[in-house]
Amino acid sequence: MATASAGKSVLVVGGSGALGRACVDTFKDADWSVISADVVANDNADANVLAEGDWKSQVERLMKSSP
C-alpha cells in the first residue's frame, strides 16, 4: 500500500460509484492514502475493502449482530 507523505489516510465508503471515484481521485491528488470500501474494487485506491453480496444483505447482517 502506498504511504502518503504527510501520513493522512481516508476511507471512502462506496469508493467505486461515481461520487466515490471522484472522492478517491481528489484525495489521491492531495497525497492522501485512500482505502475504498465497496462491492467492487477501485484500482485508483491504495487499498480496497470488498463487501460480499449486496448492500441490503450487509445492512441486515449488521443489524443482526448489533446489541
Backbone bond lengths (Angstrom), bond angles and torsions (degrees), N, CA, C in turn:
res aa  C-N    CA-C-N  psi(-1)  N-CA   C-N-CA  omega(-1)  CA-C   N-CA-C  phi
1 M - - - 1.443 - - 1.525 108.73 -
2 A 1.298 116.50 136.99 1.457 121.46 178.95 1.521 109.95 -70.76
3 T 1.296 115.90 146.72 1.455 120.91 179.91 1.513 109.60 -111.57
4 A 1.300 116.77 127.40 1.463 121.63 178.45 1.527 109.18 -70.28
5 S 1.314 115.79 144.07 1.461 120.06 -176.28 1.520 112.99 -62.08
6 A 1.322 118.08 -35.25 1.468 121.15 -179.06 1.524 112.14 -92.36
7 G 1.332 118.48 0.23 1.449 121.62 178.66 1.514 114.28 75.85
8 K 1.324 117.53 19.97 1.469 120.74 -179.93 1.521 109.40 -90.29
9 S 1.331 116.17 135.06 1.458 121.97 178.83 1.514 109.96 -130.71
10 V 1.331 115.74 152.14 1.458 120.97 178.18 1.527 108.88 -144.94
11 L 1.325 115.54 145.27 1.458 122.97 173.54 1.519 107.18 -106.63
12 V 1.330 116.78 122.80 1.459 121.53 178.14 1.528 107.46 -106.20
13 V 1.334 116.24 109.19 1.459 121.21 177.98 1.525 107.51 -81.60
14 G 1.328 116.41 127.66 1.458 120.70 -174.19 1.523 110.74 81.47
15 G 1.328 116.45 32.98 1.459 122.28 -173.42 1.510 116.05 -68.72
16 S 1.331 118.79 -3.91 1.462 120.39 178.31 1.517 113.51 -105.44
17 G 1.323 117.15 -5.54 1.463 120.08 175.66 1.522 109.87 -78.50
18 A 1.307 116.66 178.14 1.468 121.02 -177.19 1.533 111.46 -60.80
19 L 1.323 117.24 -50.48 1.464 120.46 179.67 1.527 110.76 -68.40
20 G 1.317 116.73 -40.40 1.460 120.82 179.22 1.509 112.58 -61.39
21 R 1.328 117.40 -42.70 1.473 121.26 177.87 1.521 110.59 -62.11
22 A 1.328 116.26 -40.89 1.466 119.92 178.55 1.523 110.10 -64.04
23 C 1.341 117.30 -40.06 1.472 120.82 178.29 1.527 110.62 -65.13
24 V 1.330 116.71 -45.48 1.461 120.34 178.71 1.527 110.10 -57.34
25 D 1.321 116.62 -48.67 1.469 120.78 -179.09 1.524 112.31 -62.68
26 T 1.331 116.76 -39.83 1.469 120.81 179.92 1.521 111.10 -64.27
27 F 1.329 116.85 -45.81 1.461 119.91 179.04 1.530 111.20 -67.12
28 K 1.330 117.97 -40.21 1.470 120.87 177.60 1.520 110.22 -60.23
29 D 1.331 117.09 -42.93 1.472 121.20 179.01 1.526 112.07 -61.97
30 A 1.342 116.36 -25.92 1.470 121.44 179.53 1.534 111.43 -94.80
31 D 1.330 117.20 14.98 1.474 123.81 177.44 1.521 114.95 66.10
32 W 1.321 117.30 31.58 1.453 121.42 172.78 1.530 108.66 -89.36
33 S 1.313 116.80 152.74 1.456 122.73 169.76 1.527 106.47 -86.47
34 V 1.340 117.23 124.64 1.463 120.98 -170.90 1.524 111.34 -117.47
35 I 1.333 114.85 130.29 1.458 122.51 172.90 1.519 106.92 -112.75
36 S 1.324 116.22 128.51 1.457 121.79 178.59 1.522 109.12 -104.57
37 A 1.335 116.55 132.20 1.463 121.77 175.58 1.522 107.69 -116.12
38 D 1.325 116.00 120.44 1.461 120.72 -178.12 1.523 108.11 -168.92
39 V 1.312 117.03 -178.33 1.463 121.09 176.52 1.521 111.17 -86.65
40 V 1.335 117.22 -11.34 1.466 123.55 178.75 1.523 107.53 -129.37
41 A 1.322 117.31 140.14 1.463 121.22 -179.87 1.531 111.18 -70.65
42 N 1.324 115.11 148.78 1.465 122.75 172.77 1.523 106.28 -110.28
43 D 1.320 117.41 110.31 1.461 121.94 -175.53 1.521 113.37 -64.83
44 N 1.322 118.50 -18.10 1.461 121.26 179.05 1.524 112.53 -81.00
45 A 1.322 117.41 -17.84 1.466 121.49 -179.98 1.526 109.58 -75.66
46 D 1.332 116.21 157.10 1.456 120.81 176.57 1.527 111.28 -73.34
47 A 1.325 116.54 -30.62 1.459 122.18 178.52 1.521 108.45 -151.39
48 N 1.328 115.11 157.87 1.463 121.12 179.59 1.511 110.05 -129.12
49 V 1.328 115.82 140.21 1.461 122.86 170.17 1.516 104.90 -113.71
50 L 1.329 115.95 116.37 1.460 119.93 -175.49 1.522 111.07 -102.72
51 A 1.323 115.58 128.53 1.458 122.44 176.96 1.527 108.38 -88.49
52 E 1.307 115.83 142.16 1.457 120.59 177.72 1.516 109.62 -90.76
53 G 1.308 117.28 136.63 1.455 121.68 178.83 1.513 112.02 80.48
54 D 1.313 115.74 -169.34 1.464 119.96 -178.85 1.529 110.22 -89.73
55 W 1.337 115.65 170.33 1.464 120.13 -176.81 1.521 111.98 -64.46
56 K 1.334 117.55 -34.38 1.463 119.84 -179.50 1.529 110.17 -61.85
57 S 1.326 117.02 -43.54 1.464 119.10 179.15 1.526 111.18 -67.58
58 Q 1.332 118.25 -32.26 1.463 121.74 176.16 1.523 110.68 -63.91
59 V 1.316 116.49 -45.54 1.469 120.93 179.79 1.518 110.31 -64.27
60 E 1.323 117.41 -43.57 1.462 120.83 179.38 1.533 110.86 -61.23
61 R 1.323 117.16 -41.47 1.452 120.97 179.15 1.529 110.44 -65.16
62 L 1.327 118.30 -41.14 1.465 121.06 178.20 1.533 111.51 -65.78
63 M 1.326 116.36 -39.18 1.467 119.87 -179.43 1.520 110.77 -65.05
64 K 1.312 117.68 -37.16 1.462 121.22 179.72 1.526 111.38 -69.30
65 S 1.325 117.56 -30.33 1.456 120.66 -176.17 1.515 113.44 -91.22
66 S 1.335 117.89 -8.00 1.469 119.49 -178.69 1.527 109.98 -79.00
67 P 1.341 116.81 149.56 1.478 120.47 -177.42 1.508 113.30 -68.52
